[in-house]
């Protein structure tokens, strides 16, 4: 499985369609935010927008760039990192799309029948061979370093609402076989505020290079402090060089607890990195962007306001899925 920073043929982004999924902002705000992400990513590589057939014309109007195409495929919503295919490459450059089962984040959000099928339709469109797996797995629940390491959280992948009665060893062997990885690093848990996905790893950990990762941390007294200490210990025990970022903006969502906007939920495009910014503290946003630029000197790091995505339950990495080059 190629790492996020390896060359892409294109990026897949789905078009938001369910009003009830966008709590506190509404569907129009979600569409505007997705448009901004499409615009940002398309500066670096082609983007294919996957929209419900009835939304194709609207998506084309809002995303008119020369580097953008819109295709009609039935979907339930736009978290394509989790519902879309994970495309791996072979020794001769051949590509296979692994189509994991999808159950709406442990049957938490319904309906999801279209999202269970979207990988099949995308792979047909791309002309890439499909390999189906009965394992329930979302793309945001794993990160890889491109050299054989995969990190995930016990909180998510071992959750009984994903793969009930499947032993850890069986999960590891399946990941090794399907994704071509060597070792699994089992982190403890994700962010305390990430109840929607049961602690997806892409909110707290991003590999920057083989054997080098960026980890979210938190100050003493914060509910994330102790879990992130344990996560760092496990990464370092696996021989990973760990950089850390403590900055984690928060915002109030009407009718619920505060949400967090993790800067680590960024997307690496060809030559660039598109980072979610919160807008609640511009100085913090700029500090985070500057720090990420220092970690990725060969990339153009740009921020895109993503508070709407956080209110919906995710970030920029959550709505994007890369198609590696053959």
C-alpha positions in Angstrom: 0.0 0.0 0.0 1.6 3.3 -1.1 2.0 6.0 1.5 -0.1 9.2 1.2 2.9 11.2 -0.2 3.7 8.9 -3.1 2.7 10.1 -6.6 -1.0 10.2 -7.4 -2.8 9.8 -10.7 -5.7 11.7 -9.2 -7.7 12.4 -6.0 -11.3 11.2 -5.5 -13.7 13.5 -3.5 -17.4 12.8 -3.0 -20.1 15.4 -3.0 -22.1 15.9 0.1 -25.8 14.9 -0.2 -27.3 14.3 3.2 -28.6 17.3 5.1 -28.9 15.5 8.4 -25.1 14.6 8.3 -24.1 18.3 8.5 -25.0 19.2 12.0 -24.7 22.8 13.0 -23.9 24.2 9.5 -26.2 22.7 6.9 -25.8 21.1 3.5 -25.0 24.4 1.6 -22.1 25.1 3.9 -20.8 21.5 3.4 -21.0 22.0 -0.4 -19.0 25.2 -0.1 -16.4 23.6 2.0 -16.0 20.6 -0.3 -15.7 23.1 -3.2 -12.8 24.8 -1.5 -11.1 21.5 -0.9 -11.6 20.5 -4.6 -10.2 23.9 -5.7 -7.1 23.4 -3.4 -6.3 19.8 -4.3 -6.8 20.5 -8.1 -4.0 23.0 -7.9 -1.7 20.0 -7.5 -3.4 17.1 -9.4 -6.6 16.0 -11.2 -9.7 15.6 -9.0 -12.6 13.3 -9.8 -15.7 14.4 -7.9 -18.1 11.5 -7.2 -21.7 12.8 -6.9 -25.2 11.4 -6.7 -26.5 11.4 -10.3 -29.1 14.1 -9.5 -26.3 16.3 -8.0 -23.9 16.1 -11.0 -25.0 19.3 -12.7 -24.7 21.3 -9.4 -21.3 19.9 -8.6 -20.1 20.7 -12.1 -21.3 24.3 -11.7 -19.6 24.7 -8.3 -16.4 22.9 -9.3 -15.7 24.1 -12.9 -11.9 23.9 -12.9 -10.1 22.4 -15.9 -8.4 19.8 -13.6 -11.8 18.6 -12.2 -14.3 16.1 -13.6 -17.6 15.1 -12.0 -19.1 11.6 -12.3 -22.5 10.3 -11.2 -22.5 7.4 -8.8 -25.1 6.8 -6.1 -23.7 7.6 -2.6 -25.0 8.2 0.9 -22.6 11.0 1.8 -19.1 12.3 1.2 -16.7 10.5 3.6 -14.9 8.8 0.7 -11.8 8.0 2.7 -13.9 5.6 4.6 -16.3 4.2 2.0 -14.0 4.3 -1.1 -11.5 1.8 -2.3 -8.0 1.5 -1.0 -5.8 1.1 -4.1 -2.5 -0.9 -3.7 0.3 -1.5 -6.2 2.3 -4.5 -7.1 5.9 -5.1 -8.0 5.3 -4.5 -11.7 3.2 -1.4 -11.1 -0.2 -3.2 -11.4 -3.0 -1.7 -9.3 -5.7 -3.5 -7.3 -8.5 -1.8 -5.5 -9.2 -3.4 -2.1 -13.0 -3.1 -1.4 -13.4 -3.5 2.4 -16.9 -3.9 3.8 -18.5 -0.7 5.2 -21.1 -0.6 7.9 -21.7 3.1 8.6 -19.0 3.3 11.3 -20.5 0.5 13.4 -24.1 1.0 12.2 -23.9 4.5 13.8 -25.1 6.3 10.6 -27.7 5.0 8.2 -28.5 4.5 5.4 -25.2 3.3 4.0 -26.1 0.8 1.3 -24.9 3.1 -1.5 -21.7 3.7 0.3 -21.2 -0.1 0.6 -21.3 -0.3 -3.2 -19.4 2.9 -4.2 -16.0 1.2 -4.3 -17.2 -1.3 -6.9 -18.5 1.5 -9.1 -15.4 3.7 -8.7 -13.1 0.8 -9.6 -15.2 0.0 -12.7 -14.8 3.7 -13.7 -11.1 3.6 -13.2 -10.6 0.2 -14.9 -8.8 -1.1 -11.8 -9.2 -4.7 -10.7 -11.3 -5.2 -7.5 -10.5 -7.4 -4.6 -13.4 -7.7 -2.2 -12.9 -8.3 1.5 -15.5 -9.1 4.2 -13.4 -7.3 6.7 -15.1 -4.1 7.9 -12.6 -1.3 7.7 -12.6 2.4 6.9 -9.7 4.1 5.2 -9.4 6.7 8.0 -8.8 3.9 10.5 -5.3 3.2 9.1 -2.2 5.1 8.1 0.9 3.6 6.4 4.5 4.6 5.9 5.0 3.0 2.5 7.7 0.7 3.8 5.7 -1.9 5.5 4.4 -0.2 8.7 0.7 0.3 9.3 -0.7 2.1 12.4 -4.3 1.9 13.6 -6.1 2.2 17.0 -7.4 -0.7 19.1 -10.4 1.5 19.9 -11.6 1.4 16.3 -10.3 -1.8 14.6 -10.9 -4.1 17.5 -14.3 -2.6 18.3 -17.1 -5.1 18.4 -19.2 -3.0 16.1 -16.7 -3.5 13.3 -15.4 -7.1 13.2 -17.1 -9.0 16.1 -15.2 -12.1 17.3 -12.3 -11.5 14.9 -9.0 -12.0 16.8 -6.3 -9.4 16.6 -4.0 -11.9 14.9 -6.5 -12.7 12.2 -6.9 -8.9 11.5 -3.2 -8.5 11.3 -2.8 -11.3 8.8 -5.7 -10.0 6.7 -4.1 -6.5 6.6 -0.7 -8.0 5.6 -2.3 -10.1 2.8 -4.6 -7.4 1.5 -2.4 -4.3 1.8 1.1 -5.8 1.5 2.2 -4.4 4.9 4.7 -6.1 7.2 3.8 -4.9 10.7 0.8 -3.4 12.5 1.4 -0.8 15.2 -1.6 -1.0 17.6 -2.1 2.5 19.1 -4.3 2.8 22.1 -7.1 5.2 21.1 -8.0 8.2 19.1 -9.2 11.6 20.2 -11.6 11.6 23.1 -13.9 13.9 21.1 -14.0 11.5 18.1 -17.1 9.4 19.1 -18.4 9.3 15.6 -15.7 7.0 14.2 -14.5 5.3 17.4 -11.1 7.0 17.3 -9.9 7.1 13.7 -6.1 7.2 13.5 -6.0 9.8 10.8 -7.0 12.4 13.4 -4.0 11.7 15.6 -1.2 10.3 13.5 0.3 11.0 10.0 3.4 9.4 8.6 5.7 11.9 7.0 8.3 9.5 5.7 9.2 5.8 6.2 9.6 5.3 9.9 8.8 8.9 10.8 5.4 10.1 12.1 3.6 13.2 13.4 1.5 12.5 16.5 -1.1 14.7 18.1 -0.4 15.3 21.8 -2.3 17.2 24.6 -1.3 18.9 27.8 -1.7 17.3 31.2 -5.3 17.4 32.4 -6.6 17.2 28.9 -8.6 13.9 28.3 -6.3 13.2 25.3 -3.1 13.5 27.3 -2.7 10.0 28.7 -3.9 8.2 25.5 -1.4 10.2 23.4 1.4 9.4 25.8 0.7 5.7 25.3 0.4 6.1 21.6 3.8 7.7 21.5 5.3 4.9 23.5 3.9 2.4 21.1 5.2 4.2 18.0 8.7 4.6 19.5 8.7 0.9 20.6 8.1 0.0 16.9 11.2 2.1 16.0 9.3 5.1 14.6 10.8 8.6 14.9 8.0 10.7 16.4 7.3 14.4 15.9 4.5 16.0 17.9 1.9 18.7 17.6 0.0 19.8 20.7 -2.1 22.5 18.9 -5.7 21.4 18.7 -8.4 24.1 18.2 -11.9 23.6 19.5 -15.3 25.1 18.5 -18.8 24.9 19.9 -21.4 23.0 17.9 -24.9 24.1 18.6 -26.8 21.6 20.7 -23.8 19.4 21.5 -20.3 19.3 23.1 -17.4 21.1 21.5 -15.7 19.6 18.5 -12.0 19.6 17.7 -10.4 20.4 14.4 -7.2 18.3 14.1 -4.6 19.8 11.9 -3.2 16.3 11.4 -6.2 15.4 9.2 -4.4 16.9 6.2 -4.1 15.5 2.7 -0.9 15.2 0.8 -1.3 15.9 -2.9 1.4 15.9 -5.5 3.8 18.5 -4.3 1.4 19.9 -1.8 -0.4 19.4 1.5 -3.9 20.7 2.1 -4.5 21.3 5.8 -7.8 21.9 7.7 -7.9 25.2 9.5 -10.4 26.1 12.2 -10.7 29.9 11.9 -11.5 30.2 15.7 -7.9 31.3 16.4 -6.1 32.6 13.3 -2.8 32.8 15.2 -3.0 29.1 16.1 -3.9 28.2 12.5 -0.8 30.1 11.3 1.4 28.5 13.9 0.2 25.0 12.9 0.7 25.8 9.2 4.2 27.1 9.8 5.1 24.0 11.8 3.8 21.7 9.1 5.8 23.6 6.5 8.9 23.0 8.5 8.2 19.2 8.5 7.4 19.1 4.8 9.9 21.5 3.2 9.4 20.1 -0.3 5.6 20.7 -0.3 3.4 23.7 -0.7 1.4 23.6 2.5 -1.9 25.5 2.3 -4.8 25.9 4.7 -8.5 25.5 3.9 -11.2 26.5 6.4 -12.7 23.2 7.5 -14.8 23.9 10.6 -17.8 22.7 8.6 -16.1 19.3 8.1 -15.4 19.1 11.8 -19.0 19.8 12.7 -19.9 17.0 10.3 -17.5 14.6 11.9 -14.3 14.7 10.0 -11.6 16.7 8.1 -9.9 17.0 4.8 -8.2 13.6 4.9 -11.6 12.1 5.6 -13.2 13.4 2.3 -10.3 12.6 0.0 -8.9 9.3 -1.3 -5.9 9.1 -3.5 -5.4 7.0 -6.7 -1.7 6.1 -6.9 0.0 6.1 -10.2 0.4 2.7 -11.9 
